Amino acid sequence: MAEAIFLSAGVPDPKRGPEFAATANTVAITAAVSALVHVTLGRRPLVWGGQPAITPMIWVVAEDFGVDYGRWVRLYQSRYFEDEFPEDNERFGNVVYTDDVDGDRSRSLLAMRRQMFTEHAFAAAVFIGGMGGIIDEFELFRQLQPEAAVVPVASTGGATLKVAERVPRLDHDLVQDLDYVALFHRHLGISVKEERYARPEDQPTEIGMRLWKPRP
């Protein structure tokens, strides 16, 4: 069963992507990333290309849940960016390093993304804020994971607005609803009654068996 969730997120840099920074809502980006981790951690595997601005956000939220962060979250990073790797990478042993392709940034990123999208069965991809790489990830994800849901959180702005334009039927709440926890529960089909498990192998295969039940 495809259950992994892919996160494509970033905080636009006004110098490198002024057109994306102009529409980005950094408060909303932070809130949406935090909400996604809140909804998924201990319930679904979360996979993403470790963007340095986002890694600390995920760890802060993860600290509160008492689950094995390193088992539930899988980061991918290209060795092309080796000099920029955040220190957090070494703490959890959950980073997949992909090859630097001939010192070429675009080819190295493409190789990393192809590896991400072919090593997991995804139920959905969530897009939050970001710059041009968000659009590239959307196009490749749609090609390699055609059955997965696409969830562009348009209220966060940035390149995700461009992704939203390419989705045939964009749900209205992705534009206006700022209750991101409720939003992700709806769009990812994760019940609020689902228990969190310390490790993926502790989680029952049948979703019905994961639901919280009152004690007699």
CORTA-V183393 format. One record per helix or strand of 3 or more residues. SS is the DSSP state (H for helix, E for strand). FROM is the first residue (numbers start at 0). TO is the last residue. Records with the same first field share a line. If there is no record, write none. Layout:
# CORTA-V183393
SS->FROM-TO ; FROM-TO
This chain:
# CORTA-V183393
E->3-9 ; 45-48 ; 72-77 ; 94-97 ; 121-128 ; 148-152
H->17-20 ; 25-39 ; 51-61 ; 68-71 ; 78-83 ; 88-91 ; 104-117 ; 131-143 ; 153-155 ; 159-164 ; 172-175 ; 179-187 ; 199-201 ; 206-209
